[in-house]
C-alpha cells in the first residue's frame, strides 16, 4: 500500500484501501479495515494496564496479557499529600 504522495486525499485513499485480517495472534488482537467515515471495522476496544517495574514498562492487566503482577503502593489521602 502506498499513497504516492502526502496529499490528504491520497493518504486517505491509501488508508481506506488498507486491509489486514482480524487475528488473536496479532499483538493488539485486531485487524485494519476502514469504513468511509474513517472508523476501523475490525478494531476491538481493549484496555491494558501498564506499570513501570524495575525500570521496565510491563503489562499487568488483563491477566491473559500480563507479564507481571500489579504492584500497589499505599498513597496518603489527597488532603494529606
mmCIF file of the N, C-alpha and C atoms, coordinates in Angstrom:
data_MODEL
# 
_entry.id   MODEL 
# 
loop_
_atom_site.group_PDB 
_atom_site.id 
_atom_site.type_symbol 
_atom_site.label_atom_id 
_atom_site.label_alt_id 
_atom_site.label_comp_id 
_atom_site.label_asym_id 
_atom_site.label_entity_id 
_atom_site.label_seq_id 
_atom_site.pdbx_PDB_ins_code 
_atom_site.Cartn_x 
_atom_site.Cartn_y 
_atom_site.Cartn_z 
_atom_site.occupancy 
_atom_site.B_iso_or_equiv 
_atom_site.pdbx_formal_charge 
_atom_site.auth_seq_id 
_atom_site.auth_comp_id 
_atom_site.auth_asym_id 
_atom_site.auth_atom_id 
_atom_site.pdbx_PDB_model_num 
ATOM 1   N N  . UNK A 1 1  ? 0.844   -1.175  0.000  1.00 0.00 ? 1  UNK A N  1 
ATOM 2   C CA . UNK A 1 1  ? 0.000   0.000   0.000  1.00 0.00 ? 1  UNK A CA 1 
ATOM 3   C C  . UNK A 1 1  ? 0.889   1.238   0.000  1.00 0.00 ? 1  UNK A C  1 
ATOM 4   N N  . UNK A 1 2  ? 0.593   2.160   -0.883 1.00 0.00 ? 2  UNK A N  1 
ATOM 5   C CA . UNK A 1 2  ? 1.322   3.418   -0.917 1.00 0.00 ? 2  UNK A CA 1 
ATOM 6   C C  . UNK A 1 2  ? 0.399   4.519   -1.421 1.00 0.00 ? 2  UNK A C  1 
ATOM 7   N N  . UNK A 1 3  ? 0.557   5.682   -0.830 1.00 0.00 ? 3  UNK A N  1 
ATOM 8   C CA . UNK A 1 3  ? -0.276  6.811   -1.230 1.00 0.00 ? 3  UNK A CA 1 
ATOM 9   C C  . UNK A 1 3  ? 0.274   7.499   -2.468 1.00 0.00 ? 3  UNK A C  1 
ATOM 10  N N  . UNK A 1 4  ? 1.551   7.348   -2.732 1.00 0.00 ? 4  UNK A N  1 
ATOM 11  C CA . UNK A 1 4  ? 2.156   8.020   -3.878 1.00 0.00 ? 4  UNK A CA 1 
ATOM 12  C C  . UNK A 1 4  ? 2.713   9.375   -3.516 1.00 0.00 ? 4  UNK A C  1 
ATOM 13  N N  . UNK A 1 5  ? 1.996   10.128  -2.693 1.00 0.00 ? 5  UNK A N  1 
ATOM 14  C CA . UNK A 1 5  ? 2.491   11.390  -2.138 1.00 0.00 ? 5  UNK A CA 1 
ATOM 15  C C  . UNK A 1 5  ? 1.724   11.651  -0.849 1.00 0.00 ? 5  UNK A C  1 
ATOM 16  N N  . UNK A 1 6  ? 2.035   12.739  -0.190 1.00 0.00 ? 6  UNK A N  1 
ATOM 17  C CA . UNK A 1 6  ? 1.445   13.014  1.121  1.00 0.00 ? 6  UNK A CA 1 
ATOM 18  C C  . UNK A 1 6  ? 0.247   13.949  1.082  1.00 0.00 ? 6  UNK A C  1 
ATOM 19  N N  . UNK A 1 7  ? -0.382  14.076  -0.073 1.00 0.00 ? 7  UNK A N  1 
ATOM 20  C CA . UNK A 1 7  ? -1.585  14.897  -0.126 1.00 0.00 ? 7  UNK A CA 1 
ATOM 21  C C  . UNK A 1 7  ? -2.680  14.198  0.692  1.00 0.00 ? 7  UNK A C  1 
ATOM 22  N N  . UNK A 1 8  ? -3.495  14.967  1.402  1.00 0.00 ? 8  UNK A N  1 
ATOM 23  C CA . UNK A 1 8  ? -4.528  14.361  2.251  1.00 0.00 ? 8  UNK A CA 1 
ATOM 24  C C  . UNK A 1 8  ? -5.431  13.373  1.511  1.00 0.00 ? 8  UNK A C  1 
ATOM 25  N N  . UNK A 1 9  ? -5.828  13.683  0.294  1.00 0.00 ? 9  UNK A N  1 
ATOM 26  C CA . UNK A 1 9  ? -6.716  12.792  -0.449 1.00 0.00 ? 9  UNK A CA 1 
ATOM 27  C C  . UNK A 1 9  ? -6.054  11.455  -0.773 1.00 0.00 ? 9  UNK A C  1 
ATOM 28  N N  . UNK A 1 10 ? -4.788  11.492  -1.132 1.00 0.00 ? 10 UNK A N  1 
ATOM 29  C CA . UNK A 1 10 ? -4.091  10.249  -1.478 1.00 0.00 ? 10 UNK A CA 1 
ATOM 30  C C  . UNK A 1 10 ? -3.791  9.420   -0.233 1.00 0.00 ? 10 UNK A C  1 
ATOM 31  N N  . UNK A 1 11 ? -3.439  10.078  0.859  1.00 0.00 ? 11 UNK A N  1 
ATOM 32  C CA . UNK A 1 11 ? -3.198  9.351   2.109  1.00 0.00 ? 11 UNK A CA 1 
ATOM 33  C C  . UNK A 1 11 ? -4.496  8.701   2.587  1.00 0.00 ? 11 UNK A C  1 
ATOM 34  N N  . UNK A 1 12 ? -5.603  9.441   2.515  1.00 0.00 ? 12 UNK A N  1 
ATOM 35  C CA . UNK A 1 12 ? -6.904  8.895   2.917  1.00 0.00 ? 12 UNK A CA 1 
ATOM 36  C C  . UNK A 1 12 ? -7.282  7.706   2.043  1.00 0.00 ? 12 UNK A C  1 
ATOM 37  N N  . UNK A 1 13 ? -7.097  7.829   0.744  1.00 0.00 ? 13 UNK A N  1 
ATOM 38  C CA . UNK A 1 13 ? -7.435  6.738   -0.171 1.00 0.00 ? 13 UNK A CA 1 
ATOM 39  C C  . UNK A 1 13 ? -6.589  5.497   0.133  1.00 0.00 ? 13 UNK A C  1 
ATOM 40  N N  . UNK A 1 14 ? -5.315  5.692   0.419  1.00 0.00 ? 14 UNK A N  1 
ATOM 41  C CA . UNK A 1 14 ? -4.451  4.561   0.743  1.00 0.00 ? 14 UNK A CA 1 
ATOM 42  C C  . UNK A 1 14 ? -4.887  3.908   2.053  1.00 0.00 ? 14 UNK A C  1 
ATOM 43  N N  . UNK A 1 15 ? -5.264  4.721   3.050  1.00 0.00 ? 15 UNK A N  1 
ATOM 44  C CA . UNK A 1 15 ? -5.719  4.170   4.322  1.00 0.00 ? 15 UNK A CA 1 
ATOM 45  C C  . UNK A 1 15 ? -7.014  3.380   4.130  1.00 0.00 ? 15 UNK A C  1 
ATOM 46  N N  . UNK A 1 16 ? -7.943  3.910   3.336  1.00 0.00 ? 16 UNK A N  1 
ATOM 47  C CA . UNK A 1 16 ? -9.204  3.210   3.091  1.00 0.00 ? 16 UNK A CA 1 
ATOM 48  C C  . UNK A 1 16 ? -8.988  1.908   2.334  1.00 0.00 ? 16 UNK A C  1 
ATOM 49  N N  . UNK A 1 17 ? -7.890  1.816   1.608  1.00 0.00 ? 17 UNK A N  1 
ATOM 50  C CA . UNK A 1 17 ? -7.575  0.607   0.851  1.00 0.00 ? 17 UNK A CA 1 
ATOM 51  C C  . UNK A 1 17 ? -6.819  -0.424  1.696  1.00 0.00 ? 17 UNK A C  1 
ATOM 52  N N  . UNK A 1 18 ? -6.334  -0.020  2.858  1.00 0.00 ? 18 UNK A N  1 
ATOM 53  C CA . UNK A 1 18 ? -5.548  -0.915  3.713  1.00 0.00 ? 18 UNK A CA 1 
ATOM 54  C C  . UNK A 1 18 ? -6.427  -2.026  4.263  1.00 0.00 ? 18 UNK A C  1 
ATOM 55  N N  . UNK A 1 19 ? -5.902  -3.230  4.298  1.00 0.00 ? 19 UNK A N  1 
ATOM 56  C CA . UNK A 1 19 ? -6.623  -4.378  4.850  1.00 0.00 ? 19 UNK A CA 1 
ATOM 57  C C  . UNK A 1 19 ? -5.633  -5.291  5.562  1.00 0.00 ? 19 UNK A C  1 
ATOM 58  N N  . UNK A 1 20 ? -5.965  -5.697  6.761  1.00 0.00 ? 20 UNK A N  1 
ATOM 59  C CA . UNK A 1 20 ? -5.282  -6.802  7.434  1.00 0.00 ? 20 UNK A CA 1 
ATOM 60  C C  . UNK A 1 20 ? -6.371  -7.644  8.066  1.00 0.00 ? 20 UNK A C  1 
ATOM 61  N N  . UNK A 1 21 ? -6.074  -8.870  8.356  1.00 0.00 ? 21 UNK A N  1 
ATOM 62  C CA . UNK A 1 21 ? -7.083  -9.740  8.938  1.00 0.00 ? 21 UNK A CA 1 
ATOM 63  C C  . UNK A 1 21 ? -7.184  -9.526  10.438 1.00 0.00 ? 21 UNK A C  1 
ATOM 64  N N  . UNK A 1 22 ? -8.337  -9.871  10.992 1.00 0.00 ? 22 UNK A N  1 
ATOM 65  C CA . UNK A 1 22 ? -8.502  -9.897  12.442 1.00 0.00 ? 22 UNK A CA 1 
ATOM 66  C C  . UNK A 1 22 ? -7.858  -11.183 12.923 1.00 0.00 ? 22 UNK A C  1 
ATOM 67  N N  . UNK A 1 23 ? -7.044  -11.091 13.916 1.00 0.00 ? 23 UNK A N  1 
ATOM 68  C CA . UNK A 1 23 ? -6.358  -12.287 14.376 1.00 0.00 ? 23 UNK A CA 1 
ATOM 69  C C  . UNK A 1 23 ? -6.010  -12.171 15.844 1.00 0.00 ? 23 UNK A C  1 
ATOM 70  N N  . UNK A 1 24 ? -6.323  -13.221 16.592 1.00 0.00 ? 24 UNK A N  1 
ATOM 71  C CA . UNK A 1 24 ? -5.941  -13.266 18.006 1.00 0.00 ? 24 UNK A CA 1 
ATOM 72  C C  . UNK A 1 24 ? -4.419  -13.329 18.137 1.00 0.00 ? 24 UNK A C  1 
ATOM 73  N N  . UNK A 1 25 ? -3.734  -13.674 17.047 1.00 0.00 ? 25 UNK A N  1 
ATOM 74  C CA . UNK A 1 25 ? -2.283  -13.782 17.109 1.00 0.00 ? 25 UNK A CA 1 
ATOM 75  C C  . UNK A 1 25 ? -1.590  -12.437 16.966 1.00 0.00 ? 25 UNK A C  1 
ATOM 76  N N  . UNK A 1 26 ? -2.300  -11.420 16.522 1.00 0.00 ? 26 UNK A N  1 
ATOM 77  C CA . UNK A 1 26 ? -1.694  -10.095 16.438 1.00 0.00 ? 26 UNK A CA 1 
ATOM 78  C C  . UNK A 1 26 ? -1.520  -9.549  17.839 1.00 0.00 ? 26 UNK A C  1 
ATOM 79  N N  . UNK A 1 27 ? -0.495  -8.788  18.046 1.00 0.00 ? 27 UNK A N  1 
ATOM 80  C CA . UNK A 1 27 ? -0.201  -8.267  19.381 1.00 0.00 ? 27 UNK A CA 1 
ATOM 81  C C  . UNK A 1 27 ? -1.375  -7.478  19.951 1.00 0.00 ? 27 UNK A C  1 
ATOM 82  N N  . UNK A 1 28 ? -2.043  -6.683  19.128 1.00 0.00 ? 28 UNK A N  1 
ATOM 83  C CA . UNK A 1 28 ? -3.151  -5.881  19.642 1.00 0.00 ? 28 UNK A CA 1 
ATOM 84  C C  . UNK A 1 28 ? -4.492  -6.604  19.542 1.00 0.00 ? 28 UNK A C  1 
ATOM 85  N N  . UNK A 1 29 ? -4.558  -7.757  18.863 1.00 0.00 ? 29 UNK A N  1 
ATOM 86  C CA . UNK A 1 29 ? -5.764  -8.553  18.813 1.00 0.00 ? 29 UNK A CA 1 
ATOM 87  C C  . UNK A 1 29 ? -6.788  -8.149  17.772 1.00 0.00 ? 29 UNK A C  1 
ATOM 88  N N  . UNK A 1 30 ? -6.485  -7.193  16.910 1.00 0.00 ? 30 UNK A N  1 
ATOM 89  C CA . UNK A 1 30 ? -7.449  -6.814  15.884 1.00 0.00 ? 30 UNK A CA 1 
ATOM 90  C C  . UNK A 1 30 ? -6.744  -6.485  14.582 1.00 0.00 ? 30 UNK A C  1 
ATOM 91  N N  . UNK A 1 31 ? -7.537  -6.339  13.540 1.00 0.00 ? 31 UNK A N  1 
ATOM 92  C CA . UNK A 1 31 ? -7.015  -6.025  12.217 1.00 0.00 ? 31 UNK A CA 1 
ATOM 93  C C  . UNK A 1 31 ? -7.358  -4.606  11.805 1.00 0.00 ? 31 UNK A C  1 
ATOM 94  N N  . UNK A 1 32 ? -7.196  -4.320  10.509 1.00 0.00 ? 32 UNK A N  1 
ATOM 95  C CA . UNK A 1 32 ? -7.467  -2.985  9.985  1.00 0.00 ? 32 UNK A CA 1 
ATOM 96  C C  . UNK A 1 32 ? -8.312  -3.095  8.728  1.00 0.00 ? 32 UNK A C  1 
ATOM 97  N N  . UNK A 1 33 ? -9.439  -2.405  8.734  1.00 0.00 ? 33 UNK A N  1 
ATOM 98  C CA . UNK A 1 33 ? -10.281 -2.223  7.547  1.00 0.00 ? 33 UNK A CA 1 
ATOM 99  C C  . UNK A 1 33 ? -11.141 -0.998  7.845  1.00 0.00 ? 33 UNK A C  1 
ATOM 100 N N  . UNK A 1 34 ? -10.853 0.107   7.153  1.00 0.00 ? 34 UNK A N  1 
ATOM 101 C CA . UNK A 1 34 ? -11.535 1.366   7.425  1.00 0.00 ? 34 UNK A CA 1 
ATOM 102 C C  . UNK A 1 34 ? -12.798 1.527   6.605  1.00 0.00 ? 34 UNK A C  1 
ATOM 103 N N  . UNK A 1 35 ? -13.836 2.089   7.247  1.00 0.00 ? 35 UNK A N  1 
ATOM 104 C CA . UNK A 1 35 ? -15.047 2.498   6.532  1.00 0.00 ? 35 UNK A CA 1 
ATOM 105 C C  . UNK A 1 35 ? -14.804 3.878   5.932  1.00 0.00 ? 35 UNK A C  1 
ATOM 106 N N  . UNK A 1 36 ? -15.740 4.341   5.123  1.00 0.00 ? 36 UNK A N  1 
ATOM 107 C CA . UNK A 1 36 ? -15.615 5.672   4.519  1.00 0.00 ? 36 UNK A CA 1 
ATOM 108 C C  . UNK A 1 36 ? -15.555 6.785   5.560  1.00 0.00 ? 36 UNK A C  1 
ATOM 109 N N  . UNK A 1 37 ? -16.154 6.561   6.736  1.00 0.00 ? 37 UNK A N  1 
ATOM 110 C CA . UNK A 1 37 ? -16.114 7.597   7.776  1.00 0.00 ? 37 UNK A CA 1 
ATOM 111 C C  . UNK A 1 37 ? -14.819 7.551   8.596  1.00 0.00 ? 37 UNK A C  1 
ATOM 112 N N  . UNK A 1 38 ? -13.894 6.648   8.238  1.00 0.00 ? 38 UNK A N  1 
ATOM 113 C CA . UNK A 1 38 ? -12.597 6.583   8.903  1.00 0.00 ? 38 UNK A CA 1 
ATOM 114 C C  . UNK A 1 38 ? -12.526 5.644   10.087 1.00 0.00 ? 38 UNK A C  1 
ATOM 115 N N  . UNK A 1 39 ? -13.637 5.003   10.464 1.00 0.00 ? 39 UNK A N  1 
ATOM 116 C CA . UNK A 1 39 ? -13.626 4.086   11.597 1.00 0.00 ? 39 UNK A CA 1 
ATOM 117 C C  . UNK A 1 39 ? -13.130 2.712   11.165 1.00 0.00 ? 39 UNK A C  1 
ATOM 118 N N  . UNK A 1 40 ? -12.332 2.103   12.021 1.00 0.00 ? 40 UNK A N  1 
ATOM 119 C CA . UNK A 1 40 ? -11.799 0.773   11.762 1.00 0.00 ? 40 UNK A CA 1 
ATOM 120 C C  . UNK A 1 40 ? -12.858 -0.256  12.139 1.00 0.00 ? 40 UNK A C  1 
ATOM 121 N N  . UNK A 1 41 ? -13.325 -1.039  11.162 1.00 0.00 ? 41 UNK A N  1 
ATOM 122 C CA . UNK A 1 41 ? -14.383 -2.014  11.422 1.00 0.00 ? 41 UNK A CA 1 
ATOM 123 C C  . UNK A 1 41 ? -13.868 -3.281  12.092 1.00 0.00 ? 41 UNK A C  1 
ATOM 124 N N  . UNK A 1 42 ? -12.562 -3.484  12.131 1.00 0.00 ? 42 UNK A N  1 
ATOM 125 C CA . UNK A 1 42 ? -12.002 -4.679  12.754 1.00 0.00 ? 42 UNK A CA 1 
ATOM 126 C C  . UNK A 1 42 ? -11.384 -4.409  14.114 1.00 0.00 ? 42 UNK A C  1 
ATOM 127 N N  . UNK A 1 43 ? -11.547 -3.203  14.621 1.00 0.00 ? 43 UNK A N  1 
ATOM 128 C CA . UNK A 1 43 ? -10.970 -2.909  15.929 1.00 0.00 ? 43 UNK A CA 1 
ATOM 129 C C  . UNK A 1 43 ? -11.808 -3.536  17.023 1.00 0.00 ? 43 UNK A C  1 
ATOM 130 N N  . UNK A 1 44 ? -11.177 -3.773  18.142 1.00 0.00 ? 44 UNK A N  1 
ATOM 131 C CA . UNK A 1 44 ? -11.861 -4.207  19.350 1.00 0.00 ? 44 UNK A CA 1 
ATOM 132 C C  . UNK A 1 44 ? -11.308 -3.343  20.468 1.00 0.00 ? 44 UNK A C  1 
ATOM 133 N N  . UNK A 1 45 ? -12.186 -2.791  21.242 1.00 0.00 ? 45 UNK A N  1 
ATOM 134 C CA . UNK A 1 45 ? -11.726 -1.964  22.351 1.00 0.00 ? 45 UNK A CA 1 
ATOM 135 C C  . UNK A 1 45 ? -11.093 -2.882  23.374 1.00 0.00 ? 45 UNK A C  1 
ATOM 136 N N  . UNK A 1 46 ? -9.854  -2.660  23.639 1.00 0.00 ? 46 UNK A N  1 
ATOM 137 C CA . UNK A 1 46 ? -9.129  -3.451  24.634 1.00 0.00 ? 46 UNK A CA 1 
ATOM 138 C C  . UNK A 1 46 ? -8.265  -2.505  25.435 1.00 0.00 ? 46 UNK A C  1 
ATOM 139 N N  . UNK A 1 47 ? -8.443  -2.503  26.701 1.00 0.00 ? 47 UNK A N  1 
ATOM 140 C CA . UNK A 1 47 ? -7.652  -1.643  27.555 1.00 0.00 ? 47 UNK A CA 1 
ATOM 141 C C  . UNK A 1 47 ? -6.579  -2.466  28.241 1.00 0.00 ? 47 UNK A C  1 
ATOM 142 N N  . UNK A 1 48 ? -5.455  -1.853  28.463 1.00 0.00 ? 48 UNK A N  1 
ATOM 143 C CA . UNK A 1 48 ? -4.337  -2.511  29.118 1.00 0.00 ? 48 UNK A CA 1 
ATOM 144 C C  . UNK A 1 48 ? -3.880  -1.650  30.278 1.00 0.00 ? 48 UNK A C  1 
ATOM 145 N N  . UNK A 1 49 ? -3.443  -2.275  31.334 1.00 0.00 ? 49 UNK A N  1 
ATOM 146 C CA . UNK A 1 49 ? -2.841  -1.536  32.441 1.00 0.00 ? 49 UNK A CA 1 
ATOM 147 C C  . UNK A 1 49 ? -1.349  -1.844  32.419 1.00 0.00 ? 49 UNK A C  1 
ATOM 148 N N  . UNK A 1 50 ? -0.564  -0.788  32.324 1.00 0.00 ? 50 UNK A N  1 
ATOM 149 C CA . UNK A 1 50 ? 0.887   -0.914  32.309 1.00 0.00 ? 50 UNK A CA 1 
ATOM 150 C C  . UNK A 1 50 ? 1.454   -0.259  33.556 1.00 0.00 ? 50 UNK A C  1 
ATOM 151 N N  . UNK A 1 51 ? 2.558   -0.783  34.035 1.00 0.00 ? 51 UNK A N  1 
ATOM 152 C CA . UNK A 1 51 ? 3.267   -0.185  35.167 1.00 0.00 ? 51 UNK A CA 1 
ATOM 153 C C  . UNK A 1 51 ? 4.759   -0.220  34.886 1.00 0.00 ? 51 UNK A C  1 
ATOM 154 N N  . UNK A 1 52 ? 5.446   0.777   35.427 1.00 0.00 ? 52 UNK A N  1 
ATOM 155 C CA . UNK A 1 52 ? 6.901   0.740   35.427 1.00 0.00 ? 52 UNK A CA 1 
ATOM 156 C C  . UNK A 1 52 ? 7.311   -0.122  36.612 1.00 0.00 ? 52 UNK A C  1 
ATOM 157 N N  . UNK A 1 53 ? 8.048   -1.192  36.343 1.00 0.00 ? 53 UNK A N  1 
ATOM 158 C CA . UNK A 1 53 ? 8.551   -2.073  37.391 1.00 0.00 ? 53 UNK A CA 1 
ATOM 159 C C  . UNK A 1 53 ? 10.010  -2.386  37.085 1.00 0.00 ? 53 UNK A C  1 
ATOM 160 N N  . UNK A 1 54 ? 10.862  -2.103  38.034 1.00 0.00 ? 54 UNK A N  1 
ATOM 161 C CA . UNK A 1 54 ? 12.300  -2.366  37.874 1.00 0.00 ? 54 UNK A CA 1 
ATOM 162 C C  . UNK A 1 54 ? 12.852  -1.755  36.584 1.00 0.00 ? 54 UNK A C  1 
ATOM 163 N N  . UNK A 1 55 ? 12.383  -0.546  36.273 1.00 0.00 ? 55 UNK A N  1 
ATOM 164 C CA . UNK A 1 55 ? 12.895  0.174   35.108 1.00 0.00 ? 55 UNK A CA 1 
ATOM 165 C C  . UNK A 1 55 ? 12.321  -0.282  33.774 1.00 0.00 ? 55 UNK A C  1 
ATOM 166 N N  . UNK A 1 56 ? 11.326  -1.162  33.787 1.00 0.00 ? 56 UNK A N  1 
ATOM 167 C CA . UNK A 1 56 ? 10.705  -1.641  32.546 1.00 0.00 ? 56 UNK A CA 1 
ATOM 168 C C  . UNK A 1 56 ? 9.212   -1.379  32.598 1.00 0.00 ? 56 UNK A C  1 
ATOM 169 N N  . UNK A 1 57 ? 8.617   -1.081  31.430 1.00 0.00 ? 57 UNK A N  1 
ATOM 170 C CA . UNK A 1 57 ? 7.182   -0.918  31.323 1.00 0.00 ? 57 UNK A CA 1 
ATOM 171 C C  . UNK A 1 57 ? 6.594   -2.295  31.038 1.00 0.00 ? 57 UNK A C  1 
ATOM 172 N N  . UNK A 1 58 ? 5.752   -2.797  31.956 1.00 0.00 ? 58 UNK A N  1 
ATOM 173 C CA . UNK A 1 58 ? 5.208   -4.152  31.818 1.00 0.00 ? 58 UNK A CA 1 
ATOM 174 C C  . UNK A 1 58 ? 3.685   -4.121  31.844 1.00 0.00 ? 58 UNK A C  1 
ATOM 175 N N  . UNK A 1 59 ? 3.063   -5.065  31.158 1.00 0.00 ? 59 UNK A N  1 
ATOM 176 C CA . UNK A 1 59 ? 1.620   -5.215  31.169 1.00 0.00 ? 59 UNK A CA 1 
ATOM 177 C C  . UNK A 1 59 ? 1.225   -6.008  32.409 1.00 0.00 ? 59 UNK A C  1 
ATOM 178 N N  . UNK A 1 60 ? 0.280   -5.441  33.191 1.00 0.00 ? 60 UNK A N  1 
ATOM 179 C CA . UNK A 1 60 ? -0.167  -6.122  34.410 1.00 0.00 ? 60 UNK A CA 1 
ATOM 180 C C  . UNK A 1 60 ? -1.651  -6.503  34.354 1.00 0.00 ? 60 UNK A C  1 
ATOM 181 N N  . UNK A 1 61 ? -2.384  -6.049  33.346 1.00 0.00 ? 61 UNK A N  1 
ATOM 182 C CA . UNK A 1 61 ? -3.784  -6.398  33.184 1.00 0.00 ? 61 UNK A CA 1 
ATOM 183 C C  . UNK A 1 61 ? -4.204  -6.112  31.760 1.00 0.00 ? 61 UNK A C  1 
ATOM 184 N N  . UNK A 1 62 ? -5.056  -6.897  31.138 1.00 0.00 ? 62 UNK A N  1 
ATOM 185 C CA . UNK A 1 62 ? -5.779  -8.041  31.659 1.00 0.00 ? 62 UNK A CA 1 
ATOM 186 C C  . UNK A 1 62 ? -4.855  -9.239  31.870 1.00 0.00 ? 62 UNK A C  1 
ATOM 187 N N  . UNK A 1 63 ? -5.305  -10.165 32.694 1.00 0.00 ? 63 UNK A N  1 
ATOM 188 C CA . UNK A 1 63 ? -4.462  -11.285 33.091 1.00 0.00 ? 63 UNK A CA 1 
ATOM 189 C C  . UNK A 1 63 ? -3.926  -12.077 31.905 1.00 0.00 ? 63 UNK A C  1 
ATOM 190 N N  . UNK A 1 64 ? -4.728  -12.205 30.827 1.00 0.00 ? 64 UNK A N  1 
ATOM 191 C CA . UNK A 1 64 ? -4.247  -13.033 29.712 1.00 0.00 ? 64 UNK A CA 1 
ATOM 192 C C  . UNK A 1 64 ? -3.057  -12.419 28.991 1.00 0.00 ? 64 UNK A C  1 
ATOM 193 N N  . UNK A 1 65 ? -2.828  -11.108 29.159 1.00 0.00 ? 65 UNK A N  1 
ATOM 194 C CA . UNK A 1 65 ? -1.671  -10.459 28.549 1.00 0.00 ? 65 UNK A CA 1 
ATOM 195 C C  . UNK A 1 65 ? -0.599  -10.079 29.573 1.00 0.00 ? 65 UNK A C  1 
ATOM 196 N N  . UNK A 1 66 ? -0.902  -10.262 30.847 1.00 0.00 ? 66 UNK A N  1 
ATOM 197 C CA . UNK A 1 66 ? 0.006   -9.808  31.908 1.00 0.00 ? 66 UNK A CA 1 
ATOM 198 C C  . UNK A 1 66 ? 1.328   -10.571 31.871 1.00 0.00 ? 66 UNK A C  1 
ATOM 199 N N  . UNK A 1 67 ? 2.401   -9.816  32.040 1.00 0.00 ? 67 UNK A N  1 
ATOM 200 C CA . UNK A 1 67 ? 3.726   -10.426 32.162 1.00 0.00 ? 67 UNK A CA 1 
ATOM 201 C C  . UNK A 1 67 ? 4.271   -10.234 33.571 1.00 0.00 ? 67 UNK A C  1 
ATOM 202 N N  . UNK A 1 68 ? 3.508   -9.537  34.403 1.00 0.00 ? 68 UNK A N  1 
ATOM 203 C CA . UNK A 1 68 ? 3.866   -9.320  35.804 1.00 0.00 ? 68 UNK A CA 1 
ATOM 204 C C  . UNK A 1 68 ? 2.592   -9.008  36.582 1.00 0.00 ? 68 UNK A C  1 
ATOM 205 N N  . UNK A 1 69 ? 2.644   -9.185  37.880 1.00 0.00 ? 69 UNK A N  1 
ATOM 206 C CA . UNK A 1 69 ? 1.509   -8.830  38.740 1.00 0.00 ? 69 UNK A CA 1 
ATOM 207 C C  . UNK A 1 69 ? 1.573   -7.352  39.060 1.00 0.00 ? 69 UNK A C  1 
ATOM 208 N N  . UNK A 1 70 ? 0.389   -6.723  39.181 1.00 0.00 ? 70 UNK A N  1 
ATOM 209 C CA . UNK A 1 70 ? 0.332   -5.306  39.526 1.00 0.00 ? 70 UNK A CA 1 
ATOM 210 C C  . UNK A 1 70 ? 0.867   -5.091  40.938 1.00 0.00 ? 70 UNK A C  1 
ATOM 211 N N  . UNK A 1 71 ? 1.596   -4.006  41.104 1.00 0.00 ? 71 UNK A N  1 
ATOM 212 C CA . UNK A 1 71 ? 2.096   -3.623  42.423 1.00 0.00 ? 71 UNK A CA 1 
ATOM 213 C C  . UNK A 1 71 ? 1.358   -2.356  42.837 1.00 0.00 ? 71 UNK A C  1 
ATOM 214 N N  . UNK A 1 72 ? 0.796   -2.397  44.024 1.00 0.00 ? 72 UNK A N  1 
ATOM 215 C CA . UNK A 1 72 ? 0.041   -1.258  44.520 1.00 0.00 ? 72 UNK A CA 1 
ATOM 216 C C  . UNK A 1 72 ? 0.791   -0.613  45.664 1.00 0.00 ? 72 UNK A C  1 
ATOM 217 N N  . UNK A 1 73 ? 0.886   0.692   45.628 1.00 0.00 ? 73 UNK A N  1 
ATOM 218 C CA . UNK A 1 73 ? 1.595   1.448   46.645 1.00 0.00 ? 73 UNK A CA 1 
ATOM 219 C C  . UNK A 1 73 ? 0.566   2.227   47.451 1.00 0.00 ? 73 UNK A C  1 
ATOM 220 N N  . UNK A 1 74 ? 0.545   2.082   48.766 1.00 0.00 ? 74 UNK A N  1 
ATOM 221 C CA . UNK A 1 74 ? -0.417  2.868   49.537 1.00 0.00 ? 74 UNK A CA 1 
ATOM 222 C C  . UNK A 1 74 ? -0.071  4.345   49.427 1.00 0.00 ? 74 UNK A C  1 
ATOM 223 N N  . UNK A 1 75 ? -1.074  5.150   49.113 1.00 0.00 ? 75 UNK A N  1 
ATOM 224 C CA . UNK A 1 75 ? -0.890  6.588   48.986 1.00 0.00 ? 75 UNK A CA 1 
ATOM 225 C C  . UNK A 1 75 ? -1.648  7.288   50.116 1.00 0.00 ? 75 UNK A C  1 
ATOM 226 N N  . UNK A 1 76 ? -1.125  8.411   50.588 1.00 0.00 ? 76 UNK A N  1 
ATOM 227 C CA . UNK A 1 76 ? -1.875  9.172   51.598 1.00 0.00 ? 76 UNK A CA 1 
ATOM 228 C C  . UNK A 1 76 ? -3.116  9.779   50.972 1.00 0.00 ? 76 UNK A C  1 
ATOM 229 N N  . UNK A 1 77 ? -4.088  10.123  51.783 1.00 0.00 ? 77 UNK A N  1 
ATOM 230 C CA . UNK A 1 77 ? -5.302  10.770  51.302 1.00 0.00 ? 77 UNK A CA 1 
ATOM 231 C C  . UNK A 1 77 ? -4.931  12.067  50.611 1.00 0.00 ? 77 UNK A C  1 
ATOM 232 N N  . UNK A 1 78 ? -5.762  12.505  49.677 1.00 0.00 ? 78 UNK A N  1 
ATOM 233 C CA . UNK A 1 78 ? -5.472  13.704  48.885 1.00 0.00 ? 78 UNK A CA 1 
ATOM 234 C C  . UNK A 1 78 ? -5.171  14.895  49.789 1.00 0.00 ? 78 UNK A C  1 
ATOM 235 N N  . UNK A 1 79 ? -5.932  15.113  50.840 1.00 0.00 ? 79 UNK A N  1 
ATOM 236 C CA . UNK A 1 79 ? -5.714  16.241  51.746 1.00 0.00 ? 79 UNK A CA 1 
ATOM 237 C C  . UNK A 1 79 ? -4.443  16.137  52.561 1.00 0.00 ? 79 UNK A C  1 
ATOM 238 N N  . UNK A 1 80 ? -3.817  14.963  52.587 1.00 0.00 ? 80 UNK A N  1 
ATOM 239 C CA . UNK A 1 80 ? -2.593  14.744  53.359 1.00 0.00 ? 80 UNK A CA 1 
ATOM 240 C C  . UNK A 1 80 ? -1.328  14.788  52.503 1.00 0.00 ? 80 UNK A C  1 
ATOM 241 N N  . UNK A 1 81 ? -1.489  15.001  51.231 1.00 0.00 ? 81 UNK A N  1 
ATOM 242 C CA . UNK A 1 81 ? -0.316  14.993  50.324 1.00 0.00 ? 81 UNK A CA 1 
ATOM 243 C C  . UNK A 1 81 ? 0.391   16.305  50.323 1.00 0.00 ? 81 UNK A C  1 
# 
